[in-house]
């Protein structure tokens, strides 16, 4: 598939793909990101798209799968927060803990990428300093300072 054919067959699907993604993700920015990711994946596969019988259905399935992956990842983050809530606390205390976790997560999202990555690898994935250094390309001391 050439660029002109891609523009005429794939790009017009953007409206329906966006609305479908928004039905899963509920925010404009996430839905737009999802559609952009799908367009990129379709562009990378453009040579094999000729064999696809129904391009719209194929693209919608890709959107669905990507949205479900995103929701699954966000649900895992919520489950991590729920794991930290002690069952013997009152419902008020449990709610307070979850609210605090949510606030901390929002603050972490405002950090620079290197700090966010280091925090995620350390606190969520449970990696040690050496593993974080190997993944990020930083030395161990820089990882400590970043954390």
C-alpha positions in Angstrom: 0.0 0.0 0.0 1.4 3.4 -1.0 1.1 6.6 0.9 -1.8 7.9 -1.2 -3.7 4.7 -0.9 -3.1 4.8 2.9 -4.4 8.3 3.0 -7.6 7.4 1.2 -8.3 4.1 2.9 -7.0 4.3 6.4 -7.0 8.0 7.5 -10.8 8.4 6.9 -11.3 5.8 9.6 -10.0 8.2 12.3 -13.4 9.4 13.4 -14.9 6.0 14.1 -11.6 4.7 15.6 -11.5 7.8 17.9 -15.1 7.4 19.1 -14.5 3.7 19.7 -11.4 4.3 21.7 -13.1 7.1 23.7 -15.9 4.6 24.7 -13.2 2.6 26.4 -10.8 5.2 27.7 -13.2 8.1 28.5 -10.6 10.9 27.9 -9.9 12.8 24.7 -6.1 12.6 25.1 -6.0 8.9 25.7 -8.3 8.2 22.8 -6.3 10.4 20.5 -3.1 8.7 21.5 -4.6 5.3 20.9 -5.7 6.3 17.4 -2.3 7.7 16.6 -0.7 4.4 17.9 -3.0 2.4 15.6 -2.2 4.6 12.6 1.5 4.1 13.2 1.0 0.3 13.5 -1.1 0.2 10.4 1.5 2.3 8.5 4.3 -0.1 9.6 2.1 -3.0 8.3 1.0 -1.2 5.1 2.6 -3.8 2.8 0.5 -6.6 4.3 -2.8 -4.6 4.5 -3.8 -5.7 1.0 -4.6 -9.1 2.4 -6.9 -7.7 5.0 -10.5 -8.3 3.9 -12.2 -5.6 6.0 -9.8 -2.8 6.9 -12.2 -1.0 9.2 -13.0 -4.1 11.2 -9.3 -4.9 11.4 -8.5 -1.4 12.7 -11.3 -1.5 15.2 -10.1 -4.8 16.6 -6.6 -3.2 17.0 -8.2 -0.2 18.8 -10.1 -2.6 21.1 -7.0 -4.6 21.9 -4.9 -1.6 22.6 -7.6 0.0 24.8 -8.0 -3.2 26.8 -4.3 -3.4 27.3 -4.3 0.2 28.6 -7.2 -0.5 30.9 -5.5 -3.6 32.2 -2.3 -1.7 33.0 -4.3 1.0 34.8 -6.3 -1.6 36.7 -3.0 -3.3 37.8 -1.9 0.1 39.2 -5.2 0.4 41.2 -4.8 -3.2 42.4 -1.4 -2.3 43.7 -3.0 0.5 45.6 -5.7 -1.8 47.0 -3.0 -4.3 48.1 -1.6 -1.6 50.4 -5.0 -1.0 52.1 -5.1 -3.1 55.2 -8.5 -4.9 55.6 -8.7 -4.3 59.4 -8.8 -0.5 58.9 -12.1 1.3 58.8 -13.7 2.1 55.4 -12.8 5.7 56.1 -9.2 4.9 56.6 -9.1 2.6 53.6 -10.6 5.4 51.4 -8.1 7.9 52.8 -5.2 5.5 51.9 -6.5 5.1 48.4 -7.0 8.9 48.0 -3.4 9.4 49.2 -2.2 6.7 46.7 -4.0 8.5 43.9 -2.5 11.9 44.8 1.0 10.3 44.9 0.5 8.8 41.5 -0.6 12.1 40.0 2.5 13.8 41.5 4.8 11.0 40.2 3.3 11.6 36.7 4.5 15.2 36.8 8.1 14.1 37.4 10.7 14.0 34.6 10.8 10.7 32.6 14.0 9.5 34.2 12.7 9.9 37.7 9.3 8.4 36.8 11.1 5.4 35.3 13.4 4.9 38.2 10.5 5.1 40.7 8.4 2.7 38.7 11.2 0.2 38.3 12.1 0.4 42.0 8.7 0.6 43.7 6.3 -1.1 41.3 8.5 -3.7 39.6 10.7 -4.3 42.7 14.0 -4.2 40.9 17.3 -3.5 42.7 19.7 -0.6 42.0 21.9 -2.7 39.7 19.0 -3.8 37.5 17.6 -0.3 37.3 21.1 1.0 36.3 21.3 -1.7 33.6 17.9 -0.8 32.2 18.2 3.0 32.3 21.9 3.2 31.4 22.7 5.2 34.5 25.3 4.3 37.0 24.2 3.0 40.4 25.0 6.3 42.2 23.0 8.2 39.7 20.1 5.8 40.2 20.3 6.5 44.0 20.3 10.2 43.5 17.4 10.0 41.0 15.3 8.0 43.4 
